[in-house]
Amino acid sequence: MSLTDELLRPLPAAKPLITHYDDQLGSRVELSVATTANWAAKTANWLTEEFDVEPGDAVAVQLPAHWQTVGVLLGAWWCGARVVTEGAGARVAFVGPDDPEPTGAAATAVVTLDPMGRGLAEPPGGGAFDYLSESRTAGDQYSPLFPIPGDTGALFESTVDEVLAEARARAAKLGLTADDRVLSTRDWSGPDGILDGLLVPLVAGAHLVHISNADQAKLPARRAAERTTADLPA
């Protein structure tokens, strides 16, 4: 079973999963489990249909912590991709709108990181793809042709089983449960950033409140407004 199935399957569809703030833009976006699964399914379908991504293939995610990054990561894992950050040798590299070209990957997908989920105002250059505009037309449901084995690479050199075991161990160490609302300002760079900043709350079934470009003076008000019960270590 894929890493995405393991993370989302136990959760009620209507449960709020992630709330993303960007203090620089003044934006707030909340996604339920169902909405997150929809984005992930579209991403997985797009990756398999457009780029023939198969289990074990490398997909580079060169994106900041953001609600759109959640859909990219979960979609990549759903079709069995191995998430890395270096584009060289990857089937696809997901980059932000201001990132330089080329990525070294076979294909490049530009993610706008627009708070309203809008695609690029103009088509990207260099043969790159507009991720939000193009993946939006992909299917809302995803089922891999074959089960994803637990020994399939998922995050850098770690397999699906290893990632799950490590995320569960870290969540248990922090005492996180499905009743928690977890505030984080942590970047998702590298395997530890993705593990601690995203997978640890998800595997616990907690609601993640992530703040990008955090204004430290606003954090107490964010905790009060979102009724958070725990902070992730920076």
N, C-alpha and C positions, 0 to 999 in steps of 0.2 A: 504494500500500500504506500502511496506517495506521502511525502512529508506534509503536503497541504491537506490531504485527506485526514491524516493523523491530527493535525492542528484544528481543523474546522469541523469535522464530522461530529465530535461530541457536543458542540455548542448549539444552543437554540438559535434558529435563523433570525429572530427579531432582536437578539441580544446586541446592545451596542458593543462594538469591538475596539474601535480606535477613534479618538478625537484628536485632530491635528490642529494646532495653532501655529501661525507664523507671526511672531510679534513684529517683524519688520514690515509685513504687508497688512497687518491688522486683520487677518483672516482666521476663521474657525470652521472646520469641516468635520462632521461626525459620520462614521460609517458603521452600519450594522454588520452582523455576520453575513446576512444574505447579500447585501450590497458588495461587501468585500469579495465574497465568493463569485459574484457576477463578474467583477473586474478581473479576478484571477482566471475564471473560465475563458473569458474573451482573450486574455493574454496567452493562455495555454493553447487555445485553438489557433490563434494567429501564429504562434511560434511553430506549431507542427505543420500547419497548412502552407504558410508562406516561406518558411525556412527549413522545413524538414527536421526540426529538432527532435532528437531521439534520446532515450535514457542514457545518461553518462556524458552527453555533449556539453561542452562548456558554454555558458551564457554569462557575459560580463555585465555586471550591474555597477555602473559608475555614477551613482545618484546619491543625493543627501537623504537623510531621514525625512520622509514625506509620505502622505497618504497614498500618492500615486506609486511610490516605491513599493508599498505593501502589495499592490496588485501585480507589479512586475515580478517581485520575488516569489509570491505564492503561485503565480502563473507558471514561472520557470520550473519551480519544484513539482507542480502538478503534472507536467509532462516529463518529469524525470531528469531535468537538466541539472548540471553541476554549476552552482553559482560561484563565480570568481570576480575579481575586480580588474584584472589585466585583460585587455582586448585581444592580444596576440593569440591566435589559435582558436578564438571563440567563434561560435556560429553567428552570434549576434552580440553587439555591445549596446547597452542602453545608456545614453548620456543625457545631460541636461541641455537646455537651449543655448547656453553660452560656452559649452565645452568645445575644445579645438578638434579639428579633424586632421588626419584620419585616426581611427581607433586601433587599427591593426586587426580587427575582426572581419569576418567574411561579409557582414552587413552591420549597419549602424542604425539604431532607432532613437530618434530624438524625443525626449519626454519634456513637455512644456513646463511642468510643475505649476501650471496655472491653478489658482485656488478654485475656480469654477469648472475645472476639467475641460477647458477648451483646447483644441489643437492649435497648431502653428498658424499664424496669420498668412504666411506664405510657405510654399513647399521648401523643405530643406535642400541645400545644395549637396553636391558630391555624391549623388545617388543614395543619400540617407532616406529613411522612412519617418513619417510623422506618426509616432506610436499611437497617440490618443485618437487621431482622426481615423486611422486605418484599422486599429484593433476594435473600434467601436462597432464595426459591422460584423465581427466574428460572433460565433454562437455563444449563447448565455449559459450553456451547460457543457461540462467537459467530462469525458470518461476516456482514460487511456485505452489503447487497443489491447494492451497486456498489463497485468499488475506490475507495479514498480517494486523490484526486490529491495529488501532492506540493506543489501550491500552495495546499492547504487550510489555513486558519488553525489553529494548534495551541496556541500559547502566547503570550498577549497579541497582539502584532502580528506575530509570527513564524510562518512556514508550517512544515509538516511537514519539508520539505527543509532549510529554514534552521535549524530546531531540531536536526536530526540533524547537519548540518554543523558547527554551533557546538559541540555536545556532543562530537563526535568530535575536533574541534580541541583542546578543553580537556583531554580525556582523554589525547590524544597529548602535549600539553605537560607533563602530570603523569607521563607514562610508564606509565600504567595498562594492565594486560593482564588477560586472563581468569584468570590464575593469582593475581591479587592478592585479598587480603581487606582491605577499606578501612574504617577507622574514621572516623566522623564525628559531630560534635555540632552540625552546622550546621542552622539553621532553614531551612525551605523557603518562606519568604515572598518573593513577587515572582518575576519570571522568572529572575533570577540565582540565587536560592536554590534553586528547583526544578531549574535546570540543573546547578549545581555539586553540590548536595546529593543529588540522585537520578539525574538523567539521565547525568551523566558516568560514575559507576560502572557503571550499567546498560549504556550503549552500549559500554563496554570489556569487558563480560561478567564483571566483577568481582563478588565477594560483598561487599555493603554491610553493615557492622555499625554501625547508627545508635543513638546514646544520647540519649534525651530527658531533660531535667532532670538533666543530667550532674553527678555528684559528681566533681569534679576529682581528689580523692584516690584514687578507684577506677579511674581511667583506666589506670594501669600494669598493674593486675591484669586489666582487661578486655582489654588488648592481649595479655597473656600467655595468657589463657584462650582467646581467639578466634584466636590466632596471626595477628594482623593484620600486614600487610606495608607499609601506607601509611596516612597520615592525610590527610584532606581539609583544606585550609586553612579556618580559621574565618572 
